Amino acid sequence: MDQPTVGILHPGSMGAAVAACAATNASEVLWCETGRSAATTARADRSELSPVATMAELLERSDIVISLCPPAAAEDLAHEVAGHRFAGVYVEANAISPERAQRIAALLGQAATVVDGGVVGSPPVGGKTPTLYLSGPVDATARVEALFTGTAVHMAVLGTEVGKASALKLSYASFQKTSRVLVALAVGMAREHGVDQALIEVASRRTDSYLAEPEYVAKTAARAWRWGPELEEAADALTATGLPPEMLRAAASTLARWNDAKDDSELTLTDALDRLAQP
């Protein structure tokens, strides 16, 4: 198969690095320079991307277009692409909800073939090797896989249903990114009382990720009646130190959905998740 021409929308820190990897197996990687910042231009130059003057030219010349932009801009960008009747493979690789990914697929699907995508990991520079998860039509996902063969971007296909890749991306991000914010709140509270180093020492004794222990969710549910009020107390402590309490209050509100599972040692993971979804 001939090497495809690829268009990247738009070369931010992730987009430029992913585009540079795609260039390994593409005949050319294009980006639209009109209206972009000097920083974007510098990134595109470092990644050896080829500038074009208009979106229309980029879409006309590209066989595969990869959309990697701030999530809030994803749908507007898709509308712009749809206005040009792009007829190639459109990789919707932004951190958006499955429902938005499906709307974009419906919007573009009359002309283009839409592949849902989600990048998990850091930009592929300096030895970093993120994974691009895909879901969508088999032929199209195979073309995207081929584009990154032998590069620092690893590939994984989750099936043919648009929305699956976005769901995985947001599921992971909801844990990973919220966890970082929780760290900031915990260390911030401890610092106000001069026990931040002691907190770090306590935490250093356990290095496993709770996300890798989903079976513990049932135990959490059984203890929710105690943990919720504890988090409300912690939220009060954050307020007293000038730190924002809303995240802990939200966690307490979530735990309250399990209040009727008090000390239920027979509760299963399935039971706990069902109760969480249907209080």
Buried (B, 14 or more C-beta within 10 A) or exposed (E): EEBBBBBBBBBBBBBBBBBBBBBBBBEBBBBBBEEBEEEBBEBBEEBEBBBBEEBEBBBBBBBBBBBBBEEEBBBEBBEBBBEBEBBBBBBBBBBBBBEBBBBBBEBBBEBBBBBBBBBBBBBBBEEEEBBBBBBBBEEBBEBBBBBBEEBBBBBBBBBEBBBBBBBBBBEBEEEEEEEEEEEEBBBBBBBBEEBBEEBEEEEEEEEEEEEEEEEEBBBBBBBBBEBBEEBBEBBEBBBEBEBBBEBBBEBBEBBBBBEEBEEBEEBEBEBBBEBBEEE
